[in-house]
Amino acid sequence: MGENDSDVLQQVQYYRKVVLMYEALDKEIDTLIMAHGGTSDGMSPDDLEHYRDLARQRDELHNEMREIEQKLLADDEMES
C-alpha cells in the first residue's frame, strides 16, 4: 500500500467517524423534537437552546462531510 493509499484510507475512516457523529446528533435532535410533539414551538427556552446547539453541531458535521467528500473525489480524479 502506497503513502497515498494510506492517506485515502485514513480520510475514509475519518469520514465514517464524522458520519456516525452526524447520525447520532440527528437522532438526538429527532428525539428532542418528538418529546415536544414534533415541533420546536413548545420547547422551553433551555430545550430550545439545546436544540439549536445540536442543530449547529449537526450542520458543522454536515459541512465537514461535504469537504471530505470533495477531497476524496478530487484525489480519485487525480489518480484517473
Wavefront OBJ file of the C-alpha trace (Angstrom):
o trace
v 0.000 0.000 0.000
v 1.454 3.362 -1.053
v 1.553 6.526 1.012
v -1.361 7.990 -0.941
v -3.428 4.845 -0.365
v -2.764 5.106 3.361
v -3.813 8.770 3.349
v -7.032 7.955 1.490
v -7.778 5.117 3.916
v -7.329 7.492 6.860
v -9.626 10.025 5.201
v -12.285 7.385 4.612
v -12.035 6.178 8.201
v -12.350 9.752 9.465
v -15.311 10.309 7.125
v -17.069 7.278 8.590
v -16.472 8.633 12.091
v -17.947 12.009 11.134
v -20.975 10.296 9.555
v -21.602 8.344 12.765
v -21.359 11.515 14.849
v -23.757 13.255 12.434
v -26.249 10.406 12.654
v -26.070 10.380 16.461
v -26.783 14.118 16.612
v -29.611 13.747 14.115
v -31.177 11.025 16.255
v -30.795 13.156 19.399
v -32.465 16.087 17.627
v -35.317 13.855 16.454
v -35.813 12.539 19.985
v -35.874 16.059 21.416
v -38.355 17.281 18.812
v -40.628 14.261 19.231
v -40.626 14.796 23.009
v -42.226 18.169 22.246
v -44.952 16.997 19.902
v -42.874 17.041 16.728
v -42.130 20.760 16.770
v -39.795 23.194 18.457
v -42.651 25.641 19.119
v -43.477 24.329 22.601
v -39.919 23.905 23.833
v -38.733 25.607 26.988
v -36.008 28.212 26.485
v -33.406 25.713 27.768
v -34.619 22.953 25.449
v -34.748 25.376 22.525
v -31.175 26.479 23.212
v -30.092 22.834 23.406
v -31.940 22.078 20.161
v -30.235 24.976 18.389
v -26.824 23.906 19.695
v -27.372 20.352 18.465
v -28.562 21.622 15.084
v -25.489 23.868 14.782
v -23.193 20.949 15.593
v -25.018 18.767 13.073
v -24.673 21.462 10.398
v -20.939 21.744 11.091
v -20.547 17.974 10.739
v -22.541 18.034 7.503
v -20.216 20.702 6.122
v -17.214 18.658 7.193
v -18.640 15.574 5.475
v -19.037 17.526 2.243
v -15.459 18.840 2.453
v -14.100 15.321 2.946
v -16.225 14.038 0.056
v -14.877 16.762 -2.232
v -11.288 15.981 -1.230
v -11.793 12.267 -1.794
v -13.358 12.907 -5.185
v -10.501 15.243 -6.148
v -7.962 12.617 -5.065
v -9.805 9.993 -7.095
v -9.813 12.201 -10.197
v -6.071 12.834 -9.845
v -5.439 9.061 -9.853
v -7.532 8.513 -13.005
l 1 2 3 4 5 6 7 8 9 10 11 12 13 14 15 16 17 18 19 20 21 22 23 24 25 26 27 28 29 30 31 32 33 34 35 36 37 38 39 40 41 42 43 44 45 46 47 48 49 50 51 52 53 54 55 56 57 58 59 60 61 62 63 64 65 66 67 68 69 70 71 72 73 74 75 76 77 78 79 80
